Amino acid sequence: MAKQCIDLKGDRGLGEYWERQFCLLAFQEGYSFTPLQIGKNEAAVAWQRDEHENTKWNPFLLPDVVIWTSPGEHHEVKHKNPTRFGTFGLEVYRFESLLRFAEETKQDVMYTIHNHDLSGGRDGKVNYIIHWVTANVLDLDGTWKGEYWGPSWVNGKEKRVPIYYWNTDLWIPLGRYWGNK
């Protein structure tokens, strides 16, 4: 199993590359979009008033790419492969922010994955829409197989955080999702 959190700069560069590749697919499909993370060292956030303390501002993480073409959708983009147990994972804090954002916007907030097993491995550069899968975070809510602790980059530092894992069969092909619009 590959060690995680070895090279922050390399991991961010790889993530940015695949966010750009996702945007290229969106362009090819005729969508207008904004990548929110590309070229930034800090996470894109939205601000919301605290429900208990009216003067307190609460940030929550935004997904990586906004598709503006109606009805609008938001994508958290990852470049990964399924675990040996047939699951995809996401840090609990990220997932909870995506859920809050979906509830706030009433738009689709998708966890979208480029499965690098289908394109030559982690360092492969092949980008076909058939390598991409997506799932609505509202559909994923409460369906995780478990919560396990693992390494992640948090504010540029390696930390052990809780991660949810879901069966990969909860994802559908990105082309089918976009084709059903």
Backbone hydrogen bonds, N-H to C=O, Kabsch-Sander energy under -0.5 kcal/mol:
donor,donor_aa,acceptor,acceptor_aa,energy
11,D,7,D,-3.0
12,R,8,L,-2.7
13,G,9,K,-2.4
14,L,10,G,-2.4
15,G,11,D,-2.5
16,E,12,R,-2.6
17,Y,13,G,-2.3
18,W,14,L,-2.1
19,E,15,G,-2.0
20,R,16,E,-2.3
21,Q,17,Y,-2.0
22,F,18,W,-2.1
23,C,19,E,-2.3
24,L,20,R,-2.2
25,L,21,Q,-1.9
26,A,22,F,-2.4
27,F,23,C,-2.6
28,Q,24,L,-2.5
29,E,25,L,-1.8
30,G,27,F,-1.5
31,Y,26,A,-2.6
34,T,66,V,-2.2
36,L,34,T,-0.6
36,L,64,D,-3.5
37,Q,64,D,-0.8
40,K,37,Q,-2.2
46,A,60,F,-2.3
48,Q,58,N,-2.0
50,D,53,E,-0.6
50,D,56,K,-2.6
56,K,53,E,-2.3
58,N,48,Q,-3.4
60,F,46,A,-2.0
62,L,44,A,-2.6
64,D,75,H,-0.7
65,V,75,H,-2.1
66,V,34,T,-2.7
67,I,73,E,-3.3
68,W,32,S,-2.1
68,W,66,V,-0.6
69,T,32,S,-1.1
72,G,69,T,-2.2
73,E,67,I,-1.9
74,H,108,D,-2.1
75,H,65,V,-2.9
76,E,110,M,-3.0
77,V,75,H,-0.7
78,K,112,T,-2.2
80,K,78,K,-0.6
80,K,114,H,-1.6
83,T,87,T,-2.9
86,G,83,T,-2.1
88,F,166,W,-2.1
90,L,164,Y,-2.0
92,V,162,P,-2.6
95,F,91,E,-2.6
96,E,92,V,-3.0
97,S,93,Y,-1.6
98,L,94,R,-2.4
99,L,95,F,-2.5
100,R,96,E,-2.3
101,F,97,S,-2.3
102,A,98,L,-2.4
103,E,99,L,-2.5
104,E,100,R,-2.1
105,T,101,F,-2.6
106,K,102,A,-2.1
108,D,72,G,-0.8
110,M,74,H,-3.6
110,M,108,D,-0.5
111,Y,135,A,-3.2
112,T,76,E,-2.8
112,T,110,M,-0.8
113,I,133,V,-2.9
114,H,78,K,-3.3
115,N,113,I,-0.8
115,N,131,H,-2.7
116,H,80,K,-1.4
116,H,114,H,-1.1
118,L,115,N,-2.0
119,S,116,H,-1.0
121,G,116,H,-2.5
124,G,121,G,-1.7
126,V,119,S,-0.9
131,H,128,Y,-2.4
132,W,129,I,-1.6
133,V,113,I,-2.4
134,T,172,I,-2.9
135,A,111,Y,-1.1
137,V,109,V,-2.9
139,D,136,N,-0.8
140,L,136,N,-1.4
141,D,137,V,-1.3
143,T,140,L,-2.4
145,K,165,Y,-3.6
146,G,165,Y,-0.9
148,Y,163,I,-2.6
150,G,161,V,-2.4
152,S,159,K,-2.1
154,V,152,S,-0.6
154,V,157,K,-3.2
157,K,154,V,-1.5
159,K,152,S,-2.7
161,V,150,G,-2.9
161,V,159,K,-0.6
163,I,148,Y,-3.1
164,Y,90,L,-2.6
165,Y,146,G,-1.6
166,W,88,F,-2.6
168,T,86,G,-2.1
170,L,167,N,-1.6
171,W,168,T,-1.8
172,I,134,T,-2.7
174,L,132,W,-2.1
177,Y,173,P,-2.1
178,W,174,L,-2.8
179,G,175,G,-2.1
180,N,176,R,-1.5
181,K,178,W,-1.1
